[in-house]
Amino acid sequence: MIWYILIIGILLPQSLAHPGFFTSIGQMTDLIHTEKDLVTSLKDYIKAEEDKLEQIKKWAEKLDRLTSTATKDPEGFVGHPVNAFKLMKRLNTEWSELENLVLKDMSDGFISNLTIQRQYFPNDEDQVGAAKALLRLQDTYNLDTDTISKGNLPGVKHKSFLTAEDCFELGKVAYTEADYYHTELWMEQALRQLDEGEISTIDKVSVLDYLSYAVYQQGDLDKALLLTKKLLELDPEHQRANGNLKYFEYIMAKEKDVNKSASDDQSDQKTTPKKKGVAVDYLPERQKYEMLCRGEGIKMVKWKSQLCTPRRQKKLFCRYHDGNRNPKFILAPAKQEDEWDKPRIIRFHDIISDAEIEIVKDLAKPRLRRATISNPITGDLETVHYRISKSAWLSGYENPVVSRINMRIQDLTGLDVSTAEELQVANYGVGGQYEPHFDFARKDEPDAFKELGTGNRIATWLFYMSDVSAGGATVFPEVGASVWPKKGTAVFWYNLFASGEGDYSTRHAACPVLVGNKWVSNKWLHERGQEFRRPCTLSELE
């Protein structure tokens, strides 16, 4: 029993665990410029070193010629008084100057610049967060490790690839999360690339060490034993592998004894490897949510089923909207398109200009912080794994463009924005997402917006301020709808029925951004002030 405990003690490869974090695209573009400045500084340092070496080289060549001549006839050479004087001068003065030149540190400028810029560098949390984002994208969009490693993603402008070392690091991140499914996938990818002859700083022994344990944790003892033997062929003295080998053989022998007296069914059950486990952040609707993110949802116009009857199709059309004879839109009406009927989701086209978008982004960028949610129990704001974005809040009084946007929302929806929340600007970078949620407070959250004093969130207005190369859809899992980002457009829907009851079909999510950069801004409108603009009905679900 003691040896069993000792083996378990060495069975686990060492690793470092860091909590997940997120860096926005806006911040990462700043890092690109920072790295460019550092490269320029590094090249300046290299040029200074090259100039220094060139001076030393010229001095060495001159002395080489001089000493070659002098050593052929030393007495005759120093017999010349000028040569004697110059020899004294060189040894007393010039060699000291050369020593100072050799010892002169040309790196001061580069090191100083690097030290200043280092405060803006990503840390371990950022690196782990980026790795987790890749794993999230892999699952959501059904991508295999080879596709990701070779950079064969849809809509990419700058193709890039992962080295075996990169794959190994991704596997280690999964390992620290006890995610042995992804550990196996990425360690196998690293091993394949090494087998193909890729030159790397990591070796097969390290990869096999993690891989064999990840396979064992998933219940495939035969494969774990095979991988361990392969590791020992490369490194026969590997302490942990030797301990694991004994342990695996012991377990297999024990299972064989049990299987002799067990039924065939029981035997099969014993040897069947485990399937991919349920994730810690498991959602009952995850399969449907991820399907919609991939664009596999209901196509309202083309779908031929009971879900999309001709009657429903007839209700969906495009129109010009004048905001109920609003003077601002009579001569230049807004373009409306029905995206969905229940809940009714309306898209407004060309509703925010590129110039307005840039102003809103410029205002938001310095304030971007990790997005939070309100804890329904404590009411405190907190960061959560299912909302990964950076956000900032803009008030109408601080800039005329924000004020004008707020009034545009009021004119087109007919709802009073004076009780609405400030304009929230959000940036979803690599893997950025917001898993299925409601915008309104449910009955078990009566105090969700108590501090605002403006009632529940009656409606949501969402601007798309960028196109997204791949991914990034807004999806509604309850009804199977997917709304795709299109720069300059906005979508609008009611979260509450006119009766004030919550519309649970509005549960929605922001899918992870696969390729590109997603900027959005949203306005949450509240109940107060809408009493005469949207009168209450007697029917609970109208």
Secondary structure, DSSP 8 states (H G I E B T S, - for coil): -HHHHHHHHHHS------------HHHHHHHHHHHHHHHHHHHHHHHHHHHHHHHHHHHHHHHHHHHHHHTTSHHHHHTSHHHHHHHHHIIIIIHHHHHHHHH--TTHHHHHHHHHHHTTS--HHHHHHHHHHHHHHHHHTT--HHHHHTT--TT-SS-----HHHHHHHHHHHHHTT-HHHHHHHHHHHHHHHHTT---SS-HHHHHHHHHHHHHHTT-HHHHHHHHHHHHHH-TT-HHHHHHHHHHHHHHHHHHHHHHHS-HHHHHHHHS-------TT--TTHHHHHHHHTT-S--TTT--STTS-HHHHHT--EEEE-TTT-HHHHSS-EEEEEEETTTTEEEEES-S-HHHHHHHHHHHGGG-EE--EE-TTT--EE--TTEE-EEEEE-GGG-HHHHHHHHHHHHHH----TTS--EEEEEE-TT-EEEEE-SS--TT-TTTTTTTTS-SEEEEEEEE-S--SEE--EEETTTTEEE---TTEEEEEESB-TTS-B-GGG-EEE--EEES-EEEEEEEEESTT-TTTS---SSTT-
